[in-house]
Amino acid sequence: MSILSRRTVLQGLVVTAAAGCASSRPRVAPRPGPELPLGAQVGDVRGGAATVWGKASRASRLVVEWSEDARLLRGVTRVEGPLLGAASDFTGVVDLSGLPAGREVHVRVLAEEDGRTGEAWQGRFLTAPDATRDICFAWSADVCGQGWGINREWGGYRGYAALRASRPDFFLHVGDAIYADNPLSPEVTLPDGRVWRNLVTPAKSKVAETLDELRGNFAYNFLDESLRAFAREVPISYQWDDHEVRNNWYPGRSLAGDPRYTQVSDEGVLGARARQAFFEYSPVGGAARAEGRIHRKLSYGPRLDVFIPDVRAFRGPNGLNRQAQPGPDTAFLGRAQLDGLKEALAASTATWKVIATSMPLGLIIPDAKLPDGNPAMEGWANGEGVPLGRELELAELLSFIKARRVRNVLFLTADVHYPAMHHYHPERARFRDFEPFWEFVAGPLHAGTFGPNALDDTFGPEVRWHRPSTMVNAAPWEGQQYYGSVRIQAATGALTVAIHDLTGQALHQVELEPQA
């Protein structure tokens, strides 16, 4: 029989008590790392560089790792980006540099906090090519407009699924990436009795007035599975247009007369909030982001330079648009941007110079009626012959292109919600100091379809092909959603532009040979 001393008994009681306390104390699980609730996206691919965007679930640092290895096990470059905080809605970008030309690059995006991360986002993209690789890119516009939101029963934003299947090198979203002024209803009953059912969030249940509501309009799009899958494979470069703020917006446009706006009365405040939300949710990179400008040039190898102007921030008010002399009211690009574009075009050594403008050049786009009963003009055109109003800027640009012998310039555009191909020629024009050129119109990608619009004869446009809507505000499921594609052959520089429907079928195409 063992004999226990008093000390042994007491020690045993202490150990037992300690063990009891330890077993009753709840174990605290380590805090999980921050997530990327909307995924990520790549944008603004240019020579040796690209920009990666992400939004974290909470304060953290954005980190991007890239490699040519699909498994991201070898040759990985790690780039630590900015701290993401509430001031930017936990969004931010990382600029990647030193990328090899013409290669497939794989990226892993993380939100990191004290060494902890949540699930990584992985994607891939093609870098800007050298002279040996063909180029294929796409463009369109107009997403979630006229009351047509994400209908999961129909398949969501099918336009992005069609684009993904076509495997472009990159995608130009030439405006109206959101419709901040178009709230959604849970159901839309069509005249034939069919019911379109929208996914609706608080931010999409009313017009966007606050910064958070504008942010919520961008975030809404990433609830769509097709867009998230597309963003894993194709870089997106964004341009803005009016609906990122409100319909037919320009600086100084009054909010008076629209009773839906009850939380903001100052148009300047609304415009500033919209611009902030655009930058927070778009992978605009490089010097453009650093300088806070949307207008920029993307150099995509020796065959292609893409120019993305800003046709909203510097324009004058919508009016009759028939001023005989240039001035503040005739501004569309504005003097500084126009001069910068001319300089950049003249300096370009790329075979093709593509100007992606969110508004067509020759289509007449009316706004609300003026006091005299005439419609104000929303675009460049005014319906009169000789260049007047905003057309004075366009005439200056086209004359400059001719005088400086800038070859192989074409315009890609959208806004009017139907696709078209227009050829401009001085022999048909009232103004003749320019070289012939093409304008290609695409869209909508997921919005109501309309058209056609009348053409202004100032610069001699001719409709070579178009596909107007069969009804006013045709819903996406009517099969009248469109995107455009551009292919450039590396060997010859020959360029083909095509317009596609959501099946991917090319409805019409034009083949162009480069001029020396």
Secondary structure, DSSP 8 states (H G I E B T S, - for coil): -----HHHHHHHHHHHHHHHHHHHS-----------TT-EEEEEEETTEEEEEEE-SSSEEEEEEEESSTTS-SS-EEEEEEEE-GGGTTEEEEEE-S--TT-EEEEEEEEEETTEE---EEEEEE----TTS-EEEEEE--BS-TT----TTTTS-HHHHHHHHH--S-EEEES-S--TT----SEEE-TTS-EEE----GGGSS---SHHHHHHHHHHHTT-HHHHHHHTTS-EEEE--GGGTSTT--TT---TT-TT--S---HHHHHHHHHHHHHHTS---HHHHHHT-S-EEEE-STTEEEEE--SSTT----S----SS-SGGG-SS-HHHHHHHHHHHHH--SSEEEEE-SS-SSB--EEEE-TTS-EEE-SS--S-SS--TTHHHHHHHHHHHHHTT--SEEEEE--SSS-EEEEE-GGG-SS--S--EEEEE---SBS-B-----B--TT-EEEEEE---SSTTB-GGGS--EEEEEEE-TTT--EEEEEEETT--EEEEEEE----
